[in-house]
Amino acid sequence: MHRVTLTVAAALFMLLLDGSILNTSLPAMANALHVRPLTLSAAVTVYLLAAAAVLPLASWLGERFGLRRILCLRSRCSPLPRSSAAWRRIRRSSCWPARCKAQAAD
């Protein structure tokens, strides 16, 4: 029972940490998207509500398959969207090796 409590506390801490990071970056995101920061506040609310709605599902999956398996799966899958976004950004940049060779040949 003690491990379950710590796991739920850690999940809630990560949820609150994500929300505070999102709130802190809101002005920069609004500036990049050329909108007012108040416009993006709905996105913060939707994100936190969606994350809170997923918590019972995560609890059920932890009970069904084991907390260790679910946390390991989450830690393996979590970097995938971020790394794929970074990969797309690198490929679009002017420093991609194929583009650098083509520019050097010109």
C-alpha distances in whole Angstrom, upper triangle without the diagonal:
4,5,5,6,9,10,11,12,14,16,17,18,20,21,23,24,26,27,29,30,32,33,35,36,38,41,42,41,43,46,45,45,48,47,46,42,42,42,39,37,36,35,32,31,31,29,26,26,26,23,21,22,21,17,17,18,16,13,15,16,13,12,15,16,13,12,14,17,17,17,20,22,21,22,25,26,26,29,31,33,33,35,37,38,39,41,43,44,45,47,49,50,53,52,51,53,55,56,57,59,61,61,63,65,67
4,5,5,6,9,10,11,12,14,16,16,18,20,21,22,24,26,27,28,30,32,33,35,36,40,40,39,42,44,44,44,47,45,44,41,41,41,38,36,36,34,31,31,31,29,26,26,26,23,22,23,22,18,18,20,17,15,17,18,14,14,18,18,15,13,14,18,18,16,19,22,21,22,25,26,25,28,31,32,32,34,36,37,38,40,42,43,44,46,48,48,52,50,50,52,54,55,56,58,60,60,61,64,65
4,5,5,6,9,10,10,12,14,15,16,18,20,21,22,24,26,27,28,30,31,33,34,38,38,37,40,42,42,42,45,44,43,39,39,40,37,35,34,33,30,29,29,27,24,25,25,21,20,22,20,16,17,18,15,13,15,15,12,12,16,15,12,9,11,14,14,13,15,18,18,18,21,23,22,25,27,29,29,31,33,34,35,37,39,40,41,43,45,45,49,47,46,48,50,52,52,54,56,57,58,60,62
4,5,5,6,8,10,11,12,14,15,16,18,20,21,23,24,26,27,29,30,32,33,36,37,36,38,41,40,40,43,42,41,38,37,38,34,32,32,30,28,27,27,24,22,22,22,19,17,18,17,13,13,15,12,9,12,13,9,10,13,14,11,8,11,14,13,12,15,17,16,18,21,22,21,24,26,28,28,30,32,33,34,36,38,39,40,42,44,45,48,47,46,48,50,51,52,54,56,56,58,60,62
4,5,5,6,9,10,11,12,14,15,16,18,20,21,22,24,26,27,28,30,31,35,36,35,37,40,40,40,42,41,40,36,36,36,33,31,31,29,26,26,26,24,21,21,21,18,16,18,17,13,14,16,14,11,14,15,12,13,17,17,14,12,14,17,16,14,18,20,18,19,23,23,22,25,28,29,29,31,33,34,35,37,39,39,41,43,44,45,49,47,47,49,51,52,53,55,57,57,59,61,62
4,6,5,6,9,10,10,12,14,15,16,18,20,21,22,24,25,27,28,30,33,34,33,35,38,38,38,41,39,39,35,35,36,32,30,30,29,26,25,26,23,21,22,22,18,17,19,18,14,16,17,14,13,16,16,13,14,18,18,14,11,13,16,15,13,16,18,17,17,20,22,20,23,26,27,27,29,31,32,32,35,37,37,38,41,42,43,46,45,44,46,49,49,50,53,54,54,56,58,60
4,5,5,6,9,10,11,12,14,15,16,18,20,21,22,24,26,27,29,32,32,31,34,36,36,36,39,38,37,33,34,34,30,29,28,27,24,24,24,21,19,20,19,16,15,17,15,11,13,14,11,10,13,13,10,12,15,15,12,8,10,13,11,9,13,15,13,14,17,18,17,20,23,24,24,26,28,29,30,32,34,34,36,38,39,40,43,42,42,44,46,47,47,50,52,52,53,56,57
4,5,5,6,8,10,10,12,14,15,17,18,20,21,23,24,26,27,30,31,30,32,35,35,35,37,36,35,31,31,32,28,26,26,24,21,21,21,19,16,17,16,13,12,14,12,9,10,12,10,8,12,13,10,12,15,16,13,10,13,15,13,11,15,16,14,16,19,19,18,21,23,24,24,27,29,29,30,32,34,35,36,38,40,40,44,43,42,45,47,47,48,51,52,53,54,57,58
4,5,5,6,9,10,11,12,14,15,16,18,20,21,22,24,26,29,30,29,31,34,34,34,37,35,34,30,30,31,28,25,26,24,21,21,21,19,16,17,18,14,13,16,15,11,13,16,13,12,16,17,14,16,19,19,17,13,15,18,16,14,17,19,16,17,21,21,19,22,25,25,25,27,29,29,30,33,34,35,36,39,40,40,44,43,42,45,47,48,48,51,53,53,54,57,58
4,5,5,6,9,10,10,12,14,15,16,18,20,21,22,24,27,28,27,30,32,32,32,35,34,33,29,30,30,27,25,25,23,20,21,21,18,16,18,17,14,14,16,15,12,14,16,13,13,16,16,14,16,19,19,16,12,13,16,14,11,14,16,13,13,17,18,16,18,21,22,21,24,26,26,27,30,31,31,33,35,37,37,40,39,39,41,44,44,45,48,49,49,51,53,54
4,5,5,6,9,10,11,12,14,15,16,18,20,21,22,26,26,25,28,30,30,30,33,31,31,27,27,28,24,23,22,20,18,18,18,15,13,14,14,10,10,13,11,8,11,13,10,10,14,14,12,15,17,17,15,12,13,15,12,10,14,14,12,12,16,16,14,17,19,19,19,22,24,24,25,28,29,30,31,34,35,36,39,38,38,40,42,43,44,46,48,48,50,52,53
4,5,5,6,8,10,11,12,14,15,16,18,20,21,24,25,24,26,29,29,29,32,30,29,25,25,26,23,20,20,19,16,16,16,14,11,13,13,10,9,12,11,9,12,14,12,12,16,16,15,17,20,20,18,15,17,19,16,14,17,18,15,16,19,19,17,19,22,21,21,24,26,26,27,30,31,31,33,35,36,37,40,40,39,42,44,44,45,48,49,49,51,54,54
4,5,5,6,9,10,11,12,14,15,16,18,20,23,24,23,26,28,28,29,31,30,28,25,25,26,23,21,21,20,16,17,18,15,12,15,16,12,12,15,15,12,15,17,15,15,19,19,17,20,23,22,20,17,18,20,17,15,18,19,16,16,19,19,17,19,22,21,21,23,26,25,26,29,30,30,32,34,35,35,39,38,38,41,43,43,44,47,48,48,49,52,53
4,5,5,6,8,10,10,12,14,15,16,18,21,22,21,23,26,26,26,29,28,27,23,24,24,21,19,20,18,15,16,16,13,11,14,14,10,11,15,13,12,15,16,14,15,18,18,17,20,22,21,20,16,17,18,15,13,16,16,13,13,16,16,13,15,18,18,17,20,22,21,22,25,27,26,28,31,31,32,35,35,34,37,39,40,40,43,44,44,46,49,50
4,5,5,6,9,10,11,12,14,15,16,20,21,19,22,24,24,24,27,25,25,21,21,22,18,16,17,15,12,12,13,10,8,10,11,7,8,12,11,10,13,15,13,14,18,18,17,20,22,22,21,17,19,20,17,15,18,18,14,15,18,17,14,16,19,18,17,21,22,22,23,26,27,27,29,31,32,32,36,35,35,38,40,40,41,44,45,45,47,50,50
4,5,5,6,9,10,10,12,14,15,19,20,19,21,24,24,24,27,25,23,20,20,21,18,15,16,15,11,12,14,11,8,12,13,10,10,14,14,13,16,18,16,17,21,21,20,23,25,25,24,20,22,23,20,18,21,21,18,18,21,20,17,19,22,20,19,23,25,24,24,28,29,28,30,33,33,33,37,36,37,40,42,42,42,45,46,46,48,51,51
4,5,5,6,9,10,11,12,14,17,18,17,20,22,22,23,26,24,23,20,20,21,18,16,18,16,12,14,16,12,11,14,15,12,13,17,16,15,19,20,18,19,23,23,21,24,27,26,24,21,22,23,20,17,20,20,17,16,20,19,16,17,20,19,17,20,23,21,22,25,26,25,27,30,31,31,34,33,34,37,39,39,39,43,44,43,45,48,48
4,6,5,6,9,10,11,12,16,16,15,17,20,20,20,23,22,21,18,18,19,15,14,15,13,10,12,13,9,9,12,12,10,12,15,14,14,18,19,17,19,22,22,21,24,26,25,24,21,22,22,19,17,19,19,15,15,18,17,13,15,17,16,14,18,20,18,19,22,23,23,25,27,28,28,31,31,31,34,37,36,37,40,41,41,43,45,46
4,5,5,6,9,10,10,14,15,14,16,19,19,19,22,20,19,15,15,16,13,11,12,11,7,9,11,8,7,11,12,10,11,14,15,15,18,20,18,20,23,23,23,26,28,28,27,23,25,25,22,20,23,22,18,19,22,20,17,18,20,18,17,21,22,20,22,25,25,24,27,30,29,30,33,33,34,37,39,38,39,42,43,42,45,47,47
4,5,5,6,9,10,13,14,14,16,18,19,20,22,20,19,15,16,17,14,12,14,13,9,12,14,12,10,14,15,14,15,18,18,18,22,23,21,23,26,26,26,29,31,30,29,26,27,28,25,22,24,25,21,21,23,22,19,20,22,20,19,22,24,22,22,26,27,25,27,30,30,30,33,33,34,37,39,38,39,42,43,42,44,47,47
4,5,5,6,9,11,12,12,14,16,16,18,20,19,18,14,16,17,14,13,15,13,10,13,15,12,12,16,16,14,16,19,19,19,23,24,22,24,27,27,26,29,31,30,29,26,26,27,24,22,23,23,20,19,22,20,17,17,19,18,15,19,21,18,19,22,23,22,24,27,26,26,29,29,30,33,36,35,35,39,40,39,41,44,44
4,5,5,6,10,10,9,11,14,14,15,17,16,15,12,13,14,10,10,12,9,7,10,12,9,10,14,14,13,15,18,18,19,22,23,22,24,27,27,27,30,31,31,30,27,27,28,25,23,24,24,20,20,22,20,17,17,19,17,15,19,20,17,18,22,22,21,23,26,25,25,29,29,30,33,35,34,35,38,39,38,40,43,43
4,6,5,8,10,10,11,14,15,15,17,15,14,10,11,12,9,8,11,10,7,10,13,11,11,14,16,15,17,19,20,21,24,25,24,26,29,29,29,32,34,34,33,29,30,31,28,26,28,27,24,23,26,24,21,21,23,21,19,22,24,21,22,25,25,24,26,29,28,28,31,32,33,36,38,37,38,41,42,40,43,46,45
4,6,7,8,10,11,13,14,16,17,16,14,11,13,15,12,11,14,13,11,14,16,14,14,18,19,18,20,23,23,23,27,28,26,28,32,31,31,34,36,35,34,31,31,32,29,27,28,28,25,24,26,25,21,21,23,21,19,22,24,21,21,25,25,23,25,28,27,27,30,30,31,35,37,35,36,39,40,39,41,44,44
4,6,5,6,9,10,11,12,14,14,13,10,13,14,11,11,14,12,11,14,16,14,15,18,19,18,20,23,23,24,28,28,27,29,32,31,31,35,36,35,34,31,32,32,29,27,28,28,24,23,25,24,20,20,21,19,16,19,21,18,18,22,21,19,22,25,24,23,26,27,28,31,33,32,32,36,37,35,38,40,40
4,6,5,6,9,10,10,12,11,10,6,9,10,7,8,11,10,9,12,14,13,14,17,18,18,20,22,23,24,28,28,27,30,32,32,32,35,37,36,36,33,33,34,30,28,30,29,26,26,27,25,22,22,23,20,18,22,22,19,20,23,23,21,24,26,25,25,28,29,30,33,35,33,34,38,38,37,39,42,41
4,5,5,6,9,10,10,9,8,6,9,10,9,10,13,13,12,15,17,17,18,21,22,22,24,26,27,28,31,32,31,34,36,36,36,39,41,40,39,36,37,37,34,32,33,33,29,29,30,29,25,25,26,23,21,24,25,21,21,25,24,22,24,27,25,24,27,28,30,34,35,33,34,38,38,36,38,41,40
4,5,5,6,9,10,10,10,9,12,13,11,13,16,14,14,17,19,17,19,22,23,22,25,27,27,29,32,32,31,34,37,36,36,39,41,40,39,36,36,36,33,31,32,32,28,27,29,27,23,22,24,21,18,21,22,18,18,22,21,18,21,23,21,21,24,25,26,30,32,30,30,34,34,32,35,38,37
4,5,5,6,8,9,10,8,11,11,8,11,13,11,12,15,16,15,17,20,20,20,23,25,25,26,30,30,29,32,34,33,34,37,38,38,37,34,35,34,31,30,31,30,26,26,27,25,21,21,22,18,16,19,20,16,17,20,19,17,20,22,20,20,23,24,25,29,31,29,30,33,33,32,35,37,37
4,5,5,6,5,6,5,9,8,7,10,12,11,12,15,16,16,18,21,21,22,24,26,27,28,32,32,31,34,36,36,37,40,41,40,40,37,38,37,34,33,34,33,29,29,30,28,25,24,25,22,20,23,23,19,20,23,22,20,23,25,22,22,25,27,28,32,33,31,32,36,35,34,37,39,38
4,5,5,6,8,8,11,11,11,13,16,15,16,19,20,20,22,24,25,25,28,29,30,32,35,35,34,37,39,39,39,43,44,43,43,40,40,40,37,35,36,35,31,31,32,30,27,26,26,23,21,24,24,20,20,23,22,19,22,24,21,21,23,25,27,31,32,29,30,34,33,32,34,37,36
4,6,8,10,10,14,13,12,15,17,15,16,20,20,19,22,24,24,25,27,29,29,31,34,34,33,36,38,37,38,42,42,41,41,39,39,38,35,33,34,33,30,29,30,28,25,23,24,20,18,21,20,17,17,20,18,15,18,20,18,17,20,22,23,27,28,26,27,31,30,29,31,34,33
4,6,9,10,12,11,10,13,15,13,15,18,18,18,21,23,22,24,26,27,28,30,33,33,32,36,37,37,38,41,42,41,41,38,39,38,35,34,35,33,30,30,30,28,25,24,24,20,19,22,21,17,18,21,19,17,20,21,19,19,22,24,25,29,30,27,29,32,32,30,33,36,34
4,7,9,12,10,11,14,16,15,17,20,20,20,23,25,25,26,29,30,31,33,36,36,36,39,41,40,41,44,45,44,44,42,42,42,39,37,38,37,33,33,34,31,29,28,28,24,23,25,25,21,22,24,22,20,23,24,21,22,24,26,28,31,32,30,31,34,33,32,35,37,36
4,6,8,7,8,11,13,13,15,17,18,18,21,22,23,24,27,28,29,31,34,34,34,37,39,39,40,43,44,43,43,41,42,41,38,36,38,36,33,33,34,31,29,28,28,25,24,26,26,22,24,26,24,22,26,27,24,25,27,29,31,34,35,33,34,38,37,35,38,41,39
4,5,5,7,9,12,12,14,16,17,18,20,22,23,24,26,27,29,31,34,34,34,37,39,39,40,43,44,44,44,41,42,42,38,37,38,37,34,34,35,33,30,30,30,27,25,28,28,25,26,29,27,25,28,30,27,28,30,32,33,37,38,36,37,41,40,38,41,44,42
4,5,5,7,10,10,11,13,15,15,17,19,20,21,23,25,26,28,31,31,31,34,36,36,37,40,41,41,41,38,39,39,35,34,36,34,31,31,33,30,27,27,28,25,23,27,27,23,24,28,26,24,28,30,27,27,30,32,33,37,38,36,37,41,40,39,42,44,43
4,5,5,8,10,10,12,14,15,16,18,19,21,22,24,26,27,30,31,31,33,35,36,37,39,41,41,41,38,39,39,36,34,37,35,32,32,34,32,28,29,30,26,26,29,29,26,27,30,29,27,31,32,30,31,34,35,36,40,41,39,41,44,44,42,45,48,47
4,6,7,8,10,11,12,14,16,17,18,20,22,23,25,26,29,30,30,33,35,35,36,39,40,40,40,37,39,38,35,34,36,34,31,32,33,30,27,28,28,25,24,28,27,24,26,29,27,26,29,31,28,29,32,34,35,39,39,37,39,43,42,41,44,46,45
4,5,5,7,9,10,11,13,15,16,17,19,20,22,23,26,27,27,30,32,32,33,35,37,37,37,34,35,35,31,30,32,31,27,28,29,27,24,24,25,21,21,24,24,21,23,26,24,23,26,28,26,27,30,32,32,36,37,36,37,40,40,39,42,44,43
4,5,5,7,9,10,11,13,14,16,17,19,20,22,25,26,26,28,30,31,31,34,35,36,35,33,34,34,31,29,32,31,27,28,30,27,24,25,26,23,22,26,26,23,25,28,27,26,29,31,29,30,33,35,35,39,40,39,40,44,43,42,45,48,47
4,5,5,6,9,10,11,12,14,15,16,18,20,23,23,24,26,28,29,30,32,34,34,34,32,34,33,30,29,31,30,26,28,29,27,24,25,26,22,22,26,26,23,26,28,27,26,30,31,30,31,35,36,36,40,41,39,41,44,44,43,46,49,48
4,5,5,6,9,10,10,12,14,15,17,19,21,22,22,25,27,27,28,31,32,32,32,29,31,31,27,26,28,27,23,24,26,23,20,21,22,19,19,22,22,20,22,25,24,23,26,28,27,28,31,33,33,36,37,36,38,41,41,40,43,46,45
4,6,5,6,9,10,11,12,14,16,17,20,21,21,23,25,26,26,29,30,31,30,28,29,29,26,24,27,26,22,23,25,23,19,21,22,19,19,22,23,20,22,26,25,24,27,29,28,29,33,33,34,37,39,38,39,42,42,42,44,47,47
4,5,5,6,9,10,11,12,14,16,18,19,20,22,24,25,26,28,30,30,30,27,29,30,26,25,28,26,23,24,27,24,21,23,24,21,21,25,25,23,26,29,28,27,31,32,31,33,36,37,37,41,42,41,42,46,46,45,48,50,50
4,6,5,6,8,10,10,12,14,17,17,18,21,22,23,24,27,28,28,28,26,28,28,24,24,26,25,21,23,25,22,20,22,22,19,20,24,23,22,24,27,26,26,29,31,30,31,35,36,36,39,40,39,41,44,44,44,47,49,49
4,6,5,6,9,10,11,13,16,16,16,19,21,21,22,25,26,26,26,23,25,25,21,20,23,21,18,20,21,19,16,18,19,16,17,20,21,19,21,24,24,24,27,28,28,29,33,34,33,37,38,37,39,42,42,42,45,47,47
4,5,5,6,9,10,11,14,15,15,17,19,20,21,23,25,25,25,22,24,24,21,20,23,22,18,20,22,20,17,20,21,19,19,23,23,22,24,27,27,27,30,32,31,32,36,36,36,40,41,40,42,45,45,45,48,50,50
4,5,5,6,9,10,12,14,15,16,18,19,20,22,24,25,25,23,25,25,21,21,24,23,19,22,24,21,19,22,23,20,21,25,25,24,26,29,29,29,32,34,33,35,38,39,39,42,43,43,44,47,48,47,50,52,52
4,5,5,6,9,11,11,12,15,16,17,18,21,22,22,23,21,23,22,19,19,22,20,17,19,21,18,16,19,20,18,19,22,22,21,24,27,26,27,30,31,31,33,37,37,36,40,41,40,42,45,45,45,48,50,50
4,5,5,7,10,10,10,13,15,15,16,19,20,20,20,18,20,20,16,16,19,17,14,16,19,16,14,17,18,17,18,21,22,21,23,26,26,26,29,31,31,33,36,36,36,39,40,40,42,44,45,45,48,50,50
4,5,5,8,10,10,11,14,15,16,18,19,20,20,18,21,21,17,17,20,19,16,19,21,19,17,20,22,20,21,25,25,25,27,30,30,30,33,35,35,36,40,40,39,43,44,44,45,48,49,49,51,54,54
4,6,7,8,9,11,12,14,15,17,18,19,20,18,21,21,17,18,21,19,17,20,22,19,18,21,22,21,22,25,26,25,28,30,30,31,34,35,35,37,41,41,40,43,44,44,46,49,49,50,52,54,54
4,6,5,6,9,10,11,12,14,15,16,17,15,18,17,13,14,17,16,13,16,18,16,15,18,19,18,20,23,23,23,26,28,28,29,32,33,34,35,39,39,38,41,42,42,44,47,47,48,50,52,53
4,5,5,6,9,10,10,12,14,15,15,13,16,16,12,13,16,16,13,16,18,17,16,19,21,20,21,24,25,25,27,30,30,31,34,35,36,37,41,41,40,43,44,45,46,49,49,50,52,54,55
4,5,5,6,9,10,11,12,14,14,13,17,17,13,15,18,17,15,18,21,19,19,22,23,23,25,27,28,28,31,33,33,34,37,38,39,41,44,44,43,46,47,47,49,52,52,53,55,57,58
4,5,5,6,9,10,10,12,13,12,15,15,11,13,16,15,13,17,18,17,17,21,21,21,23,25,26,26,29,30,31,33,35,36,37,39,43,42,41,44,45,45,47,49,50,51,53,55,56
4,5,5,6,9,10,10,10,9,12,12,8,10,13,12,10,13,16,14,14,18,19,19,21,23,24,25,27,29,30,31,33,35,36,37,41,40,39,42,43,44,45,48,49,49,51,53,54
4,5,5,6,9,10,10,8,12,12,10,11,14,14,13,16,18,18,17,21,22,23,24,27,28,29,31,32,33,35,37,38,39,41,45,44,43,45,47,47,49,51,52,53,55,57,58
4,5,5,6,9,9,10,13,13,10,13,16,15,15,18,19,19,19,23,24,24,26,28,29,30,32,34,35,36,38,39,41,42,46,45,44,46,48,49,50,52,53,54,56,58,59
4,5,5,6,7,8,11,9,7,10,13,11,12,15,16,15,16,20,21,21,24,25,26,28,30,31,32,34,36,37,38,40,44,43,41,43,44,46,47,49,50,51,53,55,56
4,5,5,5,4,8,8,6,8,11,11,11,14,16,16,17,20,21,22,24,26,27,29,30,32,33,35,36,38,39,41,44,43,42,44,45,47,48,50,51,52,54,56,57
4,6,6,7,10,10,10,12,14,14,15,18,19,20,20,24,25,26,28,30,31,32,34,35,37,38,40,41,43,44,48,47,45,47,49,50,52,54,55,56,58,59,61
4,6,9,11,10,10,13,15,14,15,18,19,19,21,24,24,26,28,29,30,32,34,35,36,38,40,41,42,44,48,47,45,47,48,49,51,53,54,55,57,59,60
4,7,8,7,7,10,11,11,13,15,16,16,18,22,22,24,26,27,28,30,32,32,34,36,37,38,40,42,45,44,42,44,45,47,48,50,51,53,54,56,58
4,6,6,6,9,10,11,12,14,16,17,18,21,22,24,26,27,28,30,32,33,34,36,37,39,41,42,45,44,42,44,46,47,49,50,52,53,54,56,58
4,6,5,6,8,10,10,12,14,15,16,19,21,22,24,25,27,28,29,31,33,34,35,37,39,40,43,42,41,43,44,46,47,49,50,51,53,55,56
4,6,5,6,8,10,10,12,14,15,18,19,22,23,24,25,27,28,29,32,33,34,35,38,39,42,40,39,41,42,44,45,47,48,50,51,53,55
4,6,5,6,9,10,11,12,14,17,18,20,22,22,24,26,27,28,30,32,32,34,36,37,41,39,37,39,41,42,43,45,47,48,49,51,53
4,5,5,6,9,10,10,12,15,16,18,19,21,22,24,25,26,28,30,31,32,34,36,39,38,36,38,40,41,42,44,46,47,48,50,52
4,5,5,6,9,10,10,13,15,17,18,19,21,23,24,25,27,28,29,31,33,34,38,36,35,37,39,40,41,43,44,45,47,49,50
4,5,5,6,9,10,12,14,16,17,18,20,22,23,23,26,27,28,30,32,33,36,34,33,35,36,38,39,41,42,44,45,47,49
4,5,5,6,8,11,12,14,16,16,18,20,21,22,24,26,27,28,30,31,35,33,32,33,35,36,38,39,41,42,44,45,47
4,5,5,6,9,10,12,13,15,16,18,19,20,22,24,25,27,28,30,33,32,31,33,34,35,37,39,40,41,43,45,46
4,6,5,7,10,12,12,13,15,17,18,19,22,23,23,25,27,28,32,30,29,31,33,34,35,37,39,39,41,43,45
4,6,7,8,11,12,12,14,16,17,17,20,21,22,23,26,27,30,29,27,29,30,32,33,35,36,37,39,41,42
4,6,6,8,10,10,12,14,15,16,18,20,21,22,24,26,29,28,26,28,29,31,32,34,35,36,38,40,41
4,6,7,8,9,11,12,14,15,17,18,20,21,23,24,28,27,25,28,29,30,31,34,35,36,38,40,41
4,6,5,6,8,10,10,12,14,15,16,18,20,21,24,23,22,24,26,27,28,30,32,32,34,36,37
4,5,5,6,9,10,10,12,14,15,16,18,20,23,22,21,23,24,25,27,29,30,31,33,35,36
4,6,5,6,9,10,11,12,14,15,17,19,22,22,20,23,24,25,26,29,29,30,32,34,35
4,5,5,6,9,10,11,12,14,16,17,20,20,19,22,23,23,25,27,28,29,31,33,34
4,5,5,6,9,10,10,12,14,15,19,17,16,19,20,21,22,25,26,27,28,30,32
4,5,5,6,9,10,11,12,14,18,17,15,18,19,20,21,24,24,25,27,29,30
4,5,5,6,9,10,11,13,16,16,15,18,19,19,21,24,24,25,27,29,30
4,5,5,6,9,10,11,14,13,13,16,17,17,19,21,22,23,25,27,28
4,5,5,6,9,10,13,12,10,13,15,15,17,19,20,21,23,25,26
4,5,5,6,9,12,12,11,14,14,14,16,19,19,20,22,24,25
4,5,5,6,10,10,10,14,15,14,15,18,19,19,21,23,24
4,5,5,8,7,7,10,12,11,12,15,16,16,18,21,22
4,6,8,8,6,9,9,9,11,14,14,15,17,19,20
4,7,8,7,11,11,10,12,15,14,14,17,19,19
4,5,6,10,11,9,10,13,14,13,15,18,18
4,6,8,9,6,7,11,11,9,12,14,14
4,6,8,7,6,10,11,10,12,14,15
4,6,5,6,9,10,11,12,14,16
4,5,5,6,9,10,10,12,14
4,5,5,6,9,10,11,13
4,5,5,6,8,10,11
4,5,5,6,9,10
4,5,5,6,9
4,5,5,7
4,5,5
4,5
4
